[in-house]
Amino acid sequence: MLQLVDDTLFFSEANTKSVFNIKETSNYFELCYALKVNFLKSRIGGLGINQLMLQHFATILNCDVMVTPFVYSRYGGTGCHKRCAFWGGVIERLEARLCSWKGRFLSLARRICLIKFALSSIMLFYLSLFKMPFVVANEIVRIQRNFL
């Protein structure tokens, strides 16, 4: 399981038992925290499994099927994750976050904390699913150095 700000990703085997476990876990979450999981806004996706099976799992969870390649709403990456254009939204978002703090008088330690915060909050979703190309990693290092 990977917990993000308002998103939760569950990774599991493609079987009915795992889907029921996810459903049960969300029910326990609702009971413990008095927060409702909105399955109508949720989506399920699978790699390398039959679409009919995926549709069956979506019916169990009462959610939609995620179509690949998918767009993650915050950063808009579509297409092949091995291309730099896929990561363009992540790089733009990182630059925008760090540029807003560029003119401020911050110590080196605070700047490093801001970089870590921006990287962890922005790319957590992408890096949990895709391997970052070397060119994109170099671009992110360049952005960090310019900020420092």
Secondary structure by P-SEA (a helix, b strand, c coil): ccccccbbbbbbcccaaaaaaaaaaaaaaaaacccccccccbbbbbccccaaaaaaaaaaacbbbbccccccccccccccccccccaaaaaaaaaaaaaaaccccccaaaaaaaaaaaaaaccaaaaacccccaaaaaaaaaaaaaac
